Amino acid sequence: MEKYGLAIDVGTSGTRMHAVDLDSKKIISTAITMRHPVPGANVMDHLTFCIEVDRGLAHRLLIDTSNRLMKLLDIDLKKVERVAICGNPIQLSIYQDMEVRDLAFAMPNALKSRGVELQKRDATVLNAADIGLELSDNVELYVPPAIRHEIGADALAMMYKTNLLDRKENVLVTDYGTNAEMALKVGDEIYTGSAAAGPAIEGQSIKAGMLAAPGAISDVDAFMDWKCIVLDDAILAQEGDTVNPNTGTVVTESAMHGKATGITGTGVIAAIAEGLSNGLIKMPHINTVDGRLHLQDGVILTEHDIVEASKTFGAMRAGHFTLLEHAGLKFEELDIMYMSGASGTYVDAHKAQRVGLLPPSCGQIFQYGNTSLALALDLVRDPGLLDNLQSLA
């Protein structure tokens, strides 16, 4: 008899879901959203919505999103036996319909004046139907723990899946997403933090920005002219047109079918790195005839886009500086860099280094996938892992 599990990453920029065959442990289908259902582009927007509009509505929007995604997985939902979720503390709290004000106000007096108590966000097992998931009554929902209120289960996933704790070297790991969770291991000490990187790294707040999808420019290689790398219908990177970035004139037309329709965060990073290298960008200005960078099929980057992306670069760099300073470590003493998250996996690491998204001195760079979704997947396959994660947190 078929038995299924669901692994869910509740992210700030969208929800990702795997259906898993519990006998073979294999992923059999995947569904994702292209944005978060609650208005806003970052966790502060989502917190504000919960506090000033309706936390219950935010919860229902997230649960409705999961229910809609489940129906796209092409499985018999009556045969789902367990579900696991992962994400940052704000998203997981909204998902569980928990108090979130303790995440919005950091100072004790601000909490006391509002009658807000700090919430425990330990590992827990819930009844999936009780929070609104349209599944059988006996389906259990596994929720991994947060480390502390601003460093959540997704940060724990990042450290766990990259084997950070087993390394003897000085190691920095960063989840390249909207909230940019990061951790630095020096000896037996672990310093954690997060930076408000904003949505540009996800291709949002960019004029032609989009998440990874068919038609998205995901990379740029520049020589005299610029070769665009475009995602095809299978979301695989293919060589696109080579264009003059001053005018957008096609120099060499690609054999790839279909037009470019936008640009991902990784494409924005690559374009800015190449623009800086060849003098077309001098922050925050674009030194072209019309002050815009022209890519394939009319996709452009504006100076506003450069500013938005620069906020991401600055936030990341400030976060890295801060952790290293607290650890008493110099940049040149950093040995290894781990990059997780979709952007951290698919971006050209050397181009990311050129714009300041990772320290210039680290000798080894390892790129991982969506560690939050990967941890949810591990929990679905082995629920006993939950106790180990609580001990680790």
Beta strands, then each sheet from edge to edge (+ up, - down):
strand 1: 4-10
strand 2: 15-21
strand 3: 27-32
strand 4: 80-87
strand 5: 124-127
strand 6: 140-143
strand 7: 171-175
strand 8: 181-186
strand 9: 189-194
strand 10: 216-222
strand 11: 226-231
strand 12: 237-243
strand 13: 250-252
strand 14: 262-263
strand 15: 281-282
strand 16: 285-286
strand 17: 293-294
strand 18: 300-301
strand 19: 336-340
strand 20: 364-367
sheet 1: 3+ 2- 1+ 4+ 6+ 5-
sheet 2: 9+ 8- 7+ 19+ 20+
sheet 3: 13+ 12- 11+ 10- 14-
sheet 4: 15+ 16-
sheet 5: 17+ 18-
end
